[in-house]
Amino acid sequence: MASLRVLSVIATAAILFAIADTSVATTTTKAPTTTTTKAPTTTKGPDYIITGRVYCDTCRVGFETNLTQYIKGAKVKLECRHFETNVVDRTIQAETDENGTYNIELKDSHVEDICDIVLVHSPRADCHEIQELRDRAPVLLTRNVGISDNLRLASSLGYLKDVPLPACPGLLKEFELPDDDDTDDDDRQVAMAPITHTH
């Protein structure tokens, strides 16, 4: 009789153990979720940014003064010519903002090219005359010249006003320059020469 009780206890314990083991086996634990975030796609910026200004030479002196007026809506172009063939292989146009400033972005270098910013159009009827040999400004579009920055500053380009402003004679006296009507180009070059003083 005692042996039957022992067997009953053992059987009961075995059943309980089997139930507990099944419960553990059927309990699932979710693995932690791993989220992969893609790196943001970056767009490579321009290799070069060319900036400059277009102005109205209100005193017809050939350079900027405190009477200079900067032209909004003037059109310029970047023109690159191969240094051997002189063939134009790249042209990009731009227009000036309210400050007379333009910006041209370029994606590649032009090691074998001679590049200039060239005047194209002035929206001002009273200031659209181009002075000979002053209608373009050279720009270097390569890093082989010791310039690591991608910004290129082009010299300002100007149109001549048809009639000088009334304030110009006084300004020219400050620069020791004669009036536009009283001199030719050769005289102006002499007047613009640096003044030397002897002791």
N, CA and C atoms as a LAMMPS dump frame, in Angstrom:
ITEM: TIMESTEP
0
ITEM: NUMBER OF ATOMS
597
ITEM: BOX BOUNDS ff ff ff
-5.0000000000000000e+02 5.0000000000000000e+02
-5.0000000000000000e+02 5.0000000000000000e+02
-5.0000000000000000e+02 5.0000000000000000e+02
ITEM: ATOMS id mol type element x y z
1 1 1 N 0.838 -1.206 0
2 1 2 C 0 0 0
3 1 3 C 0.867 1.248 0
4 2 1 N 1.91 1.208 0.839
5 2 2 C 2.828 2.339 0.928
6 2 3 C 3.536 2.557 -0.394
7 3 1 N 3.875 1.466 -1.086
8 3 2 C 4.559 1.604 -2.378
9 3 3 C 3.677 2.233 -3.412
10 4 1 N 2.364 1.969 -3.335
11 4 2 C 1.438 2.589 -4.279
12 4 3 C 1.368 4.091 -4.071
13 5 1 N 1.398 4.506 -2.778
14 5 2 C 1.38 5.955 -2.491
15 5 3 C 2.63 6.635 -3.013
16 6 1 N 3.745 5.936 -2.85
17 6 2 C 5.01 6.518 -3.33
18 6 3 C 4.963 6.681 -4.84
19 7 1 N 4.452 5.644 -5.518
20 7 2 C 4.361 5.724 -6.96
21 7 3 C 3.413 6.835 -7.4
22 8 1 N 2.348 7.011 -6.617
23 8 2 C 1.385 8.073 -6.96
24 8 3 C 2.01 9.446 -6.823
25 9 1 N 2.806 9.612 -5.758
26 9 2 C 3.485 10.909 -5.546
27 9 3 C 4.481 11.172 -6.668
28 10 1 N 5.209 10.133 -7.041
29 10 2 C 6.208 10.292 -8.1
30 10 3 C 5.53 10.627 -9.409
31 11 1 N 4.435 9.966 -9.697
32 11 2 C 3.718 10.216 -10.939
33 11 3 C 3.173 11.631 -10.979
34 12 1 N 2.639 12.083 -9.826
35 12 2 C 2.107 13.453 -9.757
36 12 3 C 3.207 14.479 -9.976
37 13 1 N 4.358 14.238 -9.348
38 13 2 C 5.49 15.159 -9.504
39 13 3 C 5.959 15.204 -10.948
40 14 1 N 5.965 14.044 -11.594
41 14 2 C 6.409 13.99 -12.99
42 14 3 C 5.455 14.769 -13.886
43 15 1 N 4.141 14.666 -13.606
44 15 2 C 3.149 15.383 -14.409
45 15 3 C 3.313 16.888 -14.247
46 16 1 N 3.48 17.318 -12.966
47 16 2 C 3.661 18.751 -12.705
48 16 3 C 4.929 19.287 -13.367
49 17 1 N 5.998 18.524 -13.331
50 17 2 C 7.258 18.945 -13.967
51 17 3 C 7.09 19.081 -15.484
52 18 1 N 6.352 18.104 -16.069
53 18 2 C 6.139 18.142 -17.519
54 18 3 C 5.318 19.354 -17.913
55 19 1 N 4.281 19.686 -17.075
56 19 2 C 3.45 20.861 -17.36
57 19 3 C 4.272 22.14 -17.287
58 20 1 N 5.11 22.235 -16.224
59 20 2 C 5.954 23.428 -16.05
60 20 3 C 6.928 23.572 -17.197
61 21 1 N 7.535 22.464 -17.654
62 21 2 C 8.498 22.515 -18.75
63 21 3 C 7.82 22.945 -20.053
64 22 1 N 6.588 22.449 -20.264
65 22 2 C 5.85 22.83 -21.473
66 22 3 C 5.504 24.308 -21.454
67 23 1 N 5.157 24.826 -20.27
68 23 2 C 4.814 26.247 -20.143
69 23 3 C 6.007 27.121 -20.465
70 24 1 N 7.192 26.741 -19.99
71 24 2 C 8.401 27.503 -20.271
72 24 3 C 8.727 27.453 -21.75
73 25 1 N 8.568 26.261 -22.372
74 25 2 C 8.906 26.087 -23.779
75 25 3 C 7.998 26.892 -24.685
76 26 1 N 6.705 27.024 -24.257
77 26 2 C 5.749 27.736 -25.107
78 26 3 C 5.777 29.236 -24.902
79 27 1 N 6.517 29.729 -23.91
80 27 2 C 6.643 31.172 -23.673
81 27 3 C 7.738 31.724 -24.574
82 28 1 N 7.375 32.659 -25.436
83 28 2 C 8.344 33.217 -26.375
84 28 3 C 8.715 34.62 -25.959
85 29 1 N 9.953 34.941 -26.13
86 29 2 C 10.463 36.274 -25.821
87 29 3 C 10.856 36.954 -27.124
88 30 1 N 10.263 38.108 -27.371
89 30 2 C 10.563 38.83 -28.607
90 30 3 C 11.976 39.374 -28.58
91 31 1 N 12.672 39.171 -29.646
92 31 2 C 14.02 39.723 -29.758
93 31 3 C 13.932 41.228 -29.951
94 32 1 N 14.877 41.964 -29.443
95 32 2 C 14.848 43.424 -29.627
96 32 3 C 14.892 43.795 -31.111
97 33 1 N 14.088 44.794 -31.481
98 33 2 C 14.009 45.24 -32.876
99 33 3 C 15.169 46.169 -33.191
100 34 1 N 15.867 45.892 -34.252
101 34 2 C 16.986 46.717 -34.687
102 34 3 C 16.555 47.551 -35.881
103 35 1 N 16.618 48.876 -35.75
104 35 2 C 16.222 49.779 -36.819
105 35 3 C 17.453 50.334 -37.502
106 36 1 N 17.511 50.152 -38.777
107 36 2 C 18.645 50.658 -39.549
108 36 3 C 18.27 51.983 -40.173
109 37 1 N 19.004 53.032 -39.828
110 37 2 C 18.745 54.363 -40.369
111 37 3 C 19.74 54.651 -41.478
112 38 1 N 19.206 54.92 -42.644
113 38 2 C 20.079 55.23 -43.77
114 38 3 C 20.683 56.607 -43.614
115 39 1 N 21.944 56.7 -43.945
116 39 2 C 22.609 58.002 -43.902
117 39 3 C 21.975 58.928 -44.919
118 40 1 N 21.793 60.214 -44.565
119 40 2 C 21.178 61.143 -45.517
120 40 3 C 22.015 61.275 -46.775
121 41 1 N 21.323 61.334 -47.881
122 41 2 C 22.008 61.489 -49.163
123 41 3 C 22.519 62.919 -49.3
124 42 1 N 23.802 63.061 -49.52
125 42 2 C 24.388 64.39 -49.648
126 42 3 C 24.672 64.705 -51.111
127 43 1 N 24.314 65.899 -51.506
128 43 2 C 24.566 66.351 -52.866
129 43 3 C 25.839 67.192 -52.883
130 44 1 N 26.776 66.803 -53.686
131 44 2 C 28.04 67.522 -53.758
132 44 3 C 27.808 68.931 -54.281
133 45 1 N 28.361 69.892 -53.576
134 45 2 C 28.193 71.276 -53.967
135 45 3 C 29.017 71.619 -55.185
136 46 1 N 28.892 72.86 -55.65
137 46 2 C 29.652 73.27 -56.842
138 46 3 C 31.145 73.295 -56.568
139 47 1 N 31.918 73.01 -57.593
140 47 2 C 33.376 73.078 -57.462
141 47 3 C 33.846 74.524 -57.351
142 48 1 N 33.126 75.424 -58.026
143 48 2 C 33.496 76.832 -58.003
144 48 3 C 32.243 77.702 -57.933
145 49 1 N 32.366 78.789 -57.209
146 49 2 C 31.331 79.822 -57.182
147 49 3 C 32.003 81.124 -57.606
148 50 1 N 31.549 81.667 -58.72
149 50 2 C 32.12 82.906 -59.248
150 50 3 C 31.167 84.044 -58.937
151 51 1 N 31.661 85.088 -58.322
152 51 2 C 30.816 86.222 -57.979
153 51 3 C 31.492 87.525 -58.372
154 52 1 N 30.686 88.504 -58.702
155 52 2 C 31.194 89.818 -59.108
156 52 3 C 30.039 90.807 -59.184
157 53 1 N 30.347 92.023 -59.632
158 53 2 C 29.323 93.066 -59.698
159 53 3 C 29.394 93.8 -61.035
160 54 1 N 28.249 94.35 -61.415
161 54 2 C 28.163 95.168 -62.625
162 54 3 C 27.679 96.546 -62.208
163 55 1 N 28.366 97.581 -62.684
164 55 2 C 28.03 98.931 -62.248
165 55 3 C 27.898 99.889 -63.423
166 56 1 N 27.303 101.021 -63.134
167 56 2 C 27.227 102.116 -64.106
168 56 3 C 28.299 103.127 -63.738
169 57 1 N 29.206 103.362 -64.653
170 57 2 C 30.281 104.332 -64.45
171 57 3 C 29.698 105.72 -64.718
172 58 1 N 29.158 106.322 -63.674
173 58 2 C 28.399 107.57 -63.824
174 58 3 C 29.269 108.772 -64.145
175 59 1 N 30.576 108.653 -63.954
176 59 2 C 31.488 109.77 -64.269
177 59 3 C 32.394 109.446 -65.455
178 60 1 N 32.21 108.257 -66.031
179 60 2 C 32.982 107.845 -67.2
180 60 3 C 34.5 107.919 -66.955
181 61 1 N 34.91 107.404 -65.808
182 61 2 C 36.333 107.448 -65.458
183 61 3 C 37.012 106.087 -65.596
184 62 1 N 36.225 105.031 -65.782
185 62 2 C 36.833 103.72 -65.979
186 62 3 C 37.046 102.913 -64.726
187 63 1 N 36.531 103.377 -63.586
188 63 2 C 36.648 102.615 -62.348
189 63 3 C 35.521 103.035 -61.398
190 64 1 N 35.368 102.285 -60.314
191 64 2 C 34.303 102.564 -59.351
192 64 3 C 34.648 103.765 -58.472
193 65 1 N 33.65 104.576 -58.198
194 65 2 C 33.801 105.737 -57.317
195 65 3 C 32.638 105.737 -56.333
196 66 1 N 32.593 106.753 -55.46
197 66 2 C 31.459 106.835 -54.543
198 66 3 C 30.191 107.34 -55.224
199 67 1 N 30.264 107.637 -56.52
200 67 2 C 29.078 107.995 -57.288
201 67 3 C 28.624 106.843 -58.198
202 68 1 N 29.324 105.733 -58.098
203 68 2 C 28.986 104.561 -58.898
204 68 3 C 27.597 104.044 -58.533
205 69 1 N 26.854 103.626 -59.547
206 69 2 C 25.537 103.028 -59.346
207 69 3 C 25.58 101.591 -59.85
208 70 1 N 25.191 100.658 -58.984
209 70 2 C 25.225 99.242 -59.367
210 70 3 C 23.924 98.874 -60.072
211 71 1 N 24.028 98.048 -61.092
212 71 2 C 22.927 97.797 -62.013
213 71 3 C 22.217 96.486 -61.69
214 72 1 N 20.931 96.574 -61.456
215 72 2 C 20.097 95.387 -61.269
216 72 3 C 19.621 94.88 -62.639
217 73 1 N 19.643 93.575 -62.815
218 73 2 C 19.144 92.985 -64.052
219 73 3 C 20.123 92.991 -65.2
220 74 1 N 21.389 93.32 -64.925
221 74 2 C 22.408 93.242 -65.975
222 74 3 C 22.757 91.772 -66.222
223 75 1 N 23.055 91.435 -67.469
224 75 2 C 23.38 90.058 -67.814
225 75 3 C 24.867 89.929 -68.127
226 76 1 N 25.445 88.872 -67.576
227 76 2 C 26.844 88.544 -67.845
228 76 3 C 26.91 87.074 -68.224
229 77 1 N 28.06 86.658 -68.717
230 77 2 C 28.245 85.244 -69.013
231 77 3 C 29.666 84.822 -68.683
232 78 1 N 29.772 83.581 -68.236
233 78 2 C 31.082 82.948 -68.088
234 78 3 C 31.407 82.309 -69.422
235 79 1 N 32.567 82.664 -69.965
236 79 2 C 32.985 82.142 -71.267
237 79 3 C 34.36 81.51 -71.114
238 80 1 N 34.446 80.222 -71.419
239 80 2 C 35.717 79.502 -71.317
240 80 3 C 36.158 79.03 -72.7
241 81 1 N 37.387 79.383 -73.067
242 81 2 C 37.957 79.023 -74.361
243 81 3 C 39.204 78.164 -74.157
244 82 1 N 39.347 77.133 -74.982
245 82 2 C 40.528 76.277 -74.891
246 82 3 C 41.76 77.103 -75.259
247 83 1 N 42.8 76.97 -74.444
248 83 2 C 43.957 77.844 -74.631
249 83 3 C 44.71 77.581 -75.931
250 84 1 N 44.553 76.407 -76.519
251 84 2 C 45.24 76.111 -77.775
252 84 3 C 44.391 76.439 -78.993
253 85 1 N 43.12 76.045 -78.962
254 85 2 C 42.262 76.216 -80.134
255 85 3 C 41.461 77.515 -80.104
256 86 1 N 41.356 78.112 -78.917
257 86 2 C 40.564 79.334 -78.73
258 86 3 C 39.066 79.102 -78.996
259 87 1 N 38.664 77.835 -79.003
260 87 2 C 37.264 77.487 -79.214
261 87 3 C 36.517 77.561 -77.88
262 88 1 N 35.369 78.227 -77.883
263 88 2 C 34.561 78.338 -76.677
264 88 3 C 33.904 76.991 -76.396
265 89 1 N 34.198 76.413 -75.225
266 89 2 C 33.608 75.113 -74.899
267 89 3 C 32.684 75.167 -73.693
268 90 1 N 32.516 76.339 -73.091
269 90 2 C 31.581 76.455 -71.978
270 90 3 C 31.084 77.889 -71.868
271 91 1 N 29.764 78.05 -71.757
272 91 2 C 29.155 79.366 -71.558
273 91 3 C 28.022 79.229 -70.549
274 92 1 N 28.052 80.051 -69.524
275 92 2 C 26.992 80.073 -68.519
276 92 3 C 26.588 81.524 -68.299
277 93 1 N 25.309 81.818 -68.382
278 93 2 C 24.821 83.179 -68.193
279 93 3 C 24.286 83.383 -66.786
280 94 1 N 24.31 84.635 -66.341
281 94 2 C 23.781 84.986 -65.025
282 94 3 C 23.242 86.407 -65.084
283 95 1 N 22.447 86.753 -64.083
284 95 2 C 21.84 88.085 -64.017
285 95 3 C 22.075 88.669 -62.633
286 96 1 N 22.31 89.962 -62.578
287 96 2 C 22.63 90.604 -61.308
288 96 3 C 21.364 90.861 -60.484
289 97 1 N 21.544 90.896 -59.158
290 97 2 C 20.44 91.194 -58.259
291 97 3 C 20.348 92.695 -58.019
292 98 1 N 19.575 93.086 -56.998
293 98 2 C 19.366 94.517 -56.741
294 98 3 C 20.638 95.239 -56.319
295 99 1 N 21.667 94.493 -55.913
296 99 2 C 22.952 95.087 -55.546
297 99 3 C 23.96 95.044 -56.691
298 100 1 N 23.502 94.612 -57.854
299 100 2 C 24.41 94.511 -58.992
300 100 3 C 25.335 93.315 -58.917
301 101 1 N 24.991 92.342 -58.045
302 101 2 C 25.853 91.184 -57.815
303 101 3 C 25.308 89.96 -58.548
304 102 1 N 26.203 89.19 -59.14
305 102 2 C 25.824 87.932 -59.781
306 102 3 C 26.624 86.794 -59.152
307 103 1 N 26.086 85.588 -59.258
308 103 2 C 26.774 84.384 -58.806
309 103 3 C 26.621 83.302 -59.871
310 104 1 N 27.712 82.66 -60.198
311 104 2 C 27.708 81.568 -61.161
312 104 3 C 28.334 80.352 -60.494
313 105 1 N 27.619 79.214 -60.521
314 105 2 C 28.123 77.979 -59.937
315 105 3 C 28.591 77.049 -61.052
316 106 1 N 29.713 76.41 -60.792
317 106 2 C 30.33 75.554 -61.806
318 106 3 C 30.733 74.235 -61.164
319 107 1 N 30.486 73.136 -61.853
320 107 2 C 30.72 71.817 -61.291
321 107 3 C 32.099 71.235 -61.576
322 108 1 N 32.811 71.755 -62.543
323 108 2 C 34.078 71.139 -62.904
324 108 3 C 35.156 72.19 -63.113
325 109 1 N 36.397 71.716 -63.166
326 109 2 C 37.535 72.61 -63.373
327 109 3 C 37.783 72.798 -64.86
328 110 1 N 38.512 73.867 -65.155
329 110 2 C 38.853 74.167 -66.548
330 110 3 C 40.345 74.487 -66.616
331 111 1 N 41.142 73.454 -66.389
332 111 2 C 42.596 73.626 -66.33
333 111 3 C 43.143 74.102 -67.667
334 112 1 N 42.57 73.602 -68.766
335 112 2 C 43.105 73.922 -70.091
336 112 3 C 42.346 75.057 -70.767
337 113 1 N 41.554 75.776 -70.001
338 113 2 C 40.751 76.849 -70.58
339 113 3 C 41.166 78.221 -70.062
340 114 1 N 40.888 79.209 -70.87
341 114 2 C 40.992 80.612 -70.458
342 114 3 C 39.561 81.107 -70.268
343 115 1 N 39.217 81.446 -69.042
344 115 2 C 37.833 81.787 -68.724
345 115 3 C 37.709 83.264 -68.335
346 116 1 N 36.636 83.883 -68.803
347 116 2 C 36.356 85.282 -68.506
348 116 3 C 34.88 85.455 -68.171
349 117 1 N 34.608 86.465 -67.339
350 117 2 C 33.248 86.95 -67.178
351 117 3 C 33.082 88.096 -68.175
352 118 1 N 32.04 88.024 -68.993
353 118 2 C 31.858 88.975 -70.085
354 118 3 C 30.517 89.694 -69.931
355 119 1 N 30.536 91.012 -70.158
356 119 2 C 29.288 91.774 -70.152
357 119 3 C 28.427 91.355 -71.341
358 120 1 N 27.124 91.202 -71.098
359 120 2 C 26.2 90.797 -72.154
360 120 3 C 25.152 91.872 -72.425
361 121 1 N 24.525 92.392 -71.355
362 121 2 C 23.42 93.334 -71.569
363 121 3 C 23.218 94.193 -70.332
364 122 1 N 22.948 95.487 -70.584
365 122 2 C 22.557 96.407 -69.519
366 122 3 C 21.096 96.803 -69.73
367 123 1 N 20.282 96.75 -68.674
368 123 2 C 18.878 97.135 -68.817
369 123 3 C 18.669 98.644 -68.808
370 124 1 N 19.731 99.403 -68.565
371 124 2 C 19.617 100.855 -68.476
372 124 3 C 19.919 101.51 -69.824
373 125 1 N 18.927 102.249 -70.327
374 125 2 C 19.108 102.931 -71.611
375 125 3 C 20.135 104.047 -71.522
376 126 1 N 20.315 104.608 -70.32
377 126 2 C 21.259 105.711 -70.145
378 126 3 C 22.642 105.231 -69.737
379 127 1 N 22.809 103.915 -69.62
380 127 2 C 24.114 103.393 -69.188
381 127 3 C 24.311 102.001 -69.785
382 128 1 N 24.655 101.979 -71.07
383 128 2 C 24.851 100.691 -71.73
384 128 3 C 26.072 100.676 -72.656
385 129 1 N 26.839 101.772 -72.642
386 129 2 C 28.031 101.831 -73.491
387 129 3 C 29.165 101.038 -72.854
388 130 1 N 29.796 100.193 -73.663
389 130 2 C 30.906 99.374 -73.172
390 130 3 C 32.223 100.038 -73.537
391 131 1 N 33.097 100.168 -72.543
392 131 2 C 34.417 100.725 -72.8
393 131 3 C 35.318 99.626 -73.359
394 132 1 N 36.044 99.935 -74.405
395 132 2 C 36.891 98.952 -75.07
396 132 3 C 37.891 98.339 -74.095
397 133 1 N 38.003 97.012 -74.187
398 133 2 C 38.925 96.214 -73.373
399 133 3 C 38.524 96.165 -71.9
400 134 1 N 37.355 96.701 -71.555
401 134 2 C 36.888 96.644 -70.168
402 134 3 C 35.552 95.931 -70.074
403 135 1 N 35.295 95.068 -71.025
404 135 2 C 34.014 94.358 -71.042
405 135 3 C 34.133 92.943 -70.489
406 136 1 N 35.314 92.584 -69.965
407 136 2 C 35.506 91.231 -69.449
408 136 3 C 36.502 91.219 -68.3
409 137 1 N 36.369 90.189 -67.461
410 137 2 C 37.262 90.017 -66.314
411 137 3 C 37.678 88.556 -66.239
412 138 1 N 38.985 88.259 -66.203
413 138 2 C 39.444 86.863 -66.168
414 138 3 C 39.193 86.208 -64.814
415 139 1 N 38.934 84.898 -64.841
416 139 2 C 38.789 84.102 -63.613
417 139 3 C 39.559 82.797 -63.797
418 140 1 N 40.207 82.344 -62.726
419 140 2 C 40.973 81.107 -62.75
420 140 3 C 40.118 79.99 -62.167
421 141 1 N 39.812 78.998 -62.981
422 141 2 C 38.962 77.898 -62.539
423 141 3 C 39.761 76.611 -62.437
424 142 1 N 40.788 76.668 -61.628
425 142 2 C 41.626 75.514 -61.319
426 142 3 C 42.243 75.742 -59.951
427 143 1 N 42.595 74.651 -59.278
428 143 2 C 43.26 74.76 -57.978
429 143 3 C 44.772 74.582 -58.114
430 144 1 N 45.247 74.541 -59.33
431 144 2 C 46.682 74.371 -59.567
432 144 3 C 47.456 75.68 -59.453
433 145 1 N 46.789 76.716 -58.986
434 145 2 C 47.451 78.021 -58.873
435 145 3 C 47.596 78.439 -57.412
436 146 1 N 47.42 77.476 -56.507
437 146 2 C 47.608 77.755 -55.091
438 146 3 C 46.389 78.295 -54.381
439 147 1 N 45.226 78.281 -55.025
440 147 2 C 43.99 78.753 -54.388
441 147 3 C 43.159 77.534 -54.025
442 148 1 N 42.982 77.278 -52.717
443 148 2 C 42.248 76.095 -52.28
444 148 3 C 40.755 76.36 -52.149
445 149 1 N 40.393 77.609 -51.94
446 149 2 C 38.981 77.96 -51.791
447 149 3 C 38.252 77.823 -53.122
448 150 1 N 36.948 77.515 -53.057
449 150 2 C 36.189 77.38 -54.301
450 150 3 C 35.539 78.687 -54.741
451 151 1 N 35.695 79.745 -53.944
452 151 2 C 35.12 81.044 -54.303
453 151 3 C 36.081 81.815 -55.193
454 152 1 N 35.553 82.334 -56.3
455 152 2 C 36.344 83.151 -57.212
456 152 3 C 35.692 84.524 -57.338
457 153 1 N 36.449 85.554 -57.021
458 153 2 C 35.95 86.925 -57.089
459 153 3 C 36.422 87.564 -58.387
460 154 1 N 35.483 87.861 -59.248
461 154 2 C 35.814 88.514 -60.507
462 154 3 C 35.815 90.022 -60.318
463 155 1 N 36.663 90.712 -61.039
464 155 2 C 36.704 92.172 -60.973
465 155 3 C 35.369 92.738 -61.448
466 156 1 N 34.968 93.861 -60.84
467 156 2 C 33.723 94.507 -61.243
468 156 3 C 33.809 94.978 -62.689
469 157 1 N 32.68 94.903 -63.371
470 157 2 C 32.598 95.337 -64.761
471 157 3 C 31.585 96.473 -64.861
472 158 1 N 31.914 97.482 -65.694
473 158 2 C 31.041 98.645 -65.749
474 158 3 C 30.673 99.091 -67.152
475 159 1 N 29.48 99.662 -67.24
476 159 2 C 29.03 100.354 -68.444
477 159 3 C 29.211 101.856 -68.24
478 160 1 N 29.441 102.573 -69.329
479 160 2 C 29.605 104.022 -69.254
480 160 3 C 28.262 104.72 -69.367
481 161 1 N 28.028 105.656 -68.466
482 161 2 C 26.798 106.451 -68.542
483 161 3 C 26.897 107.422 -69.716
484 162 1 N 25.753 107.669 -70.367
485 162 2 C 25.781 108.526 -71.554
486 162 3 C 26.191 109.954 -71.225
487 163 1 N 25.696 110.473 -70.081
488 163 2 C 26.049 111.825 -69.649
489 163 3 C 26.511 111.749 -68.194
490 164 1 N 27.702 112.232 -67.876
491 164 2 C 28.178 112.187 -66.484
492 164 3 C 27.247 112.944 -65.544
493 165 1 N 27.193 112.511 -64.307
494 165 2 C 26.376 113.184 -63.304
495 165 3 C 26.929 114.573 -63.009
496 166 1 N 26.06 115.508 -62.591
497 166 2 C 26.531 116.865 -62.278
498 166 3 C 27.589 116.904 -61.185
499 167 1 N 27.57 115.917 -60.296
500 167 2 C 28.538 115.913 -59.188
501 167 3 C 29.907 115.402 -59.602
502 168 1 N 30.043 114.917 -60.823
503 168 2 C 31.31 114.311 -61.242
504 168 3 C 32.496 115.271 -61.285
505 169 1 N 32.341 116.526 -61.76
506 169 2 C 33.506 117.424 -61.777
507 169 3 C 34.162 117.585 -60.415
508 170 1 N 33.334 117.724 -59.373
509 170 2 C 33.898 117.838 -58.032
510 170 3 C 34.629 116.582 -57.615
511 171 1 N 34.08 115.421 -57.978
512 171 2 C 34.733 114.161 -57.647
513 171 3 C 36.047 114.011 -58.388
514 172 1 N 36.064 114.416 -59.665
515 172 2 C 37.279 114.298 -60.458
516 172 3 C 38.393 115.178 -59.926
517 173 1 N 38.021 116.313 -59.341
518 173 2 C 39.035 117.182 -58.735
519 173 3 C 39.702 116.484 -57.563
520 174 1 N 38.912 115.696 -56.809
521 174 2 C 39.494 114.954 -55.688
522 174 3 C 40.504 113.933 -56.187
523 175 1 N 40.224 113.344 -57.354
524 175 2 C 41.141 112.368 -57.94
525 175 3 C 42.193 113.03 -58.823
526 176 1 N 42.119 114.342 -58.942
527 176 2 C 43.005 115.1 -59.81
528 176 3 C 42.868 114.632 -61.256
529 177 1 N 41.625 114.406 -61.665
530 177 2 C 41.327 113.988 -63.039
531 177 3 C 40.552 115.087 -63.744
532 178 1 N 40.828 115.317 -65.016
533 178 2 C 40.05 116.294 -65.79
534 178 3 C 38.668 115.749 -66.122
535 179 1 N 37.751 116.627 -66.499
536 179 2 C 36.414 116.207 -66.917
537 179 3 C 36.501 115.332 -68.146
538 180 1 N 35.487 114.488 -68.351
539 180 2 C 35.465 113.56 -69.483
540 180 3 C 35.477 114.29 -70.816
541 181 1 N 34.808 115.428 -70.885
542 181 2 C 34.716 116.163 -72.148
543 181 3 C 36.004 116.886 -72.506
544 182 1 N 36.912 117.022 -71.543
545 182 2 C 38.115 117.82 -71.769
546 182 3 C 39.373 116.99 -71.953
547 183 1 N 39.233 115.692 -72.104
548 183 2 C 40.431 114.872 -72.198
549 183 3 C 40.178 113.676 -73.087
550 184 1 N 41.242 113.114 -73.609
551 184 2 C 41.128 111.863 -74.345
552 184 3 C 41.722 110.75 -73.496
553 185 1 N 41.745 109.537 -74.039
554 185 2 C 42.202 108.396 -73.255
555 185 3 C 43.654 108.517 -72.829
556 186 1 N 44.521 109.059 -73.731
557 186 2 C 45.935 109.176 -73.383
558 186 3 C 46.122 110.142 -72.222
559 187 1 N 45.41 111.285 -72.271
560 187 2 C 45.525 112.256 -71.181
561 187 3 C 45.032 111.655 -69.877
562 188 1 N 43.973 110.837 -69.962
563 188 2 C 43.432 110.25 -68.748
564 188 3 C 44.422 109.288 -68.125
565 189 1 N 45.127 108.519 -68.929
566 189 2 C 46.113 107.606 -68.385
567 189 3 C 47.199 108.361 -67.647
568 190 1 N 47.596 109.52 -68.185
569 190 2 C 48.605 110.336 -67.512
570 190 3 C 48.047 110.862 -66.199
571 191 1 N 46.793 111.317 -66.229
572 191 2 C 46.191 111.878 -65.023
573 191 3 C 46.022 110.834 -63.94
574 192 1 N 45.827 109.565 -64.335
575 192 2 C 45.619 108.498 -63.364
576 192 3 C 46.924 107.928 -62.835
577 193 1 N 48.044 108.364 -63.39
578 193 2 C 49.333 107.854 -62.934
579 193 3 C 49.576 108.281 -61.489
580 194 1 N 50.268 107.462 -60.677
581 194 2 C 50.525 107.832 -59.288
582 194 3 C 51.339 109.116 -59.185
583 195 1 N 51.025 109.892 -58.17
584 195 2 C 51.729 111.161 -57.942
585 195 3 C 52.929 110.909 -57.031
586 196 1 N 54.103 111.342 -57.451
587 196 2 C 55.309 111.171 -56.632
588 196 3 C 55.743 112.527 -56.109
589 197 1 N 56.262 112.535 -54.906
590 197 2 C 56.715 113.768 -54.281
591 197 3 C 58.222 113.697 -54.082
592 198 1 N 58.905 114.79 -54.39
593 198 2 C 60.343 114.853 -54.197
594 198 3 C 60.633 115.769 -53.027
595 199 1 N 61.619 115.416 -52.261
596 199 2 C 62.009 116.22 -51.095
597 199 3 C 63.361 116.902 -51.348
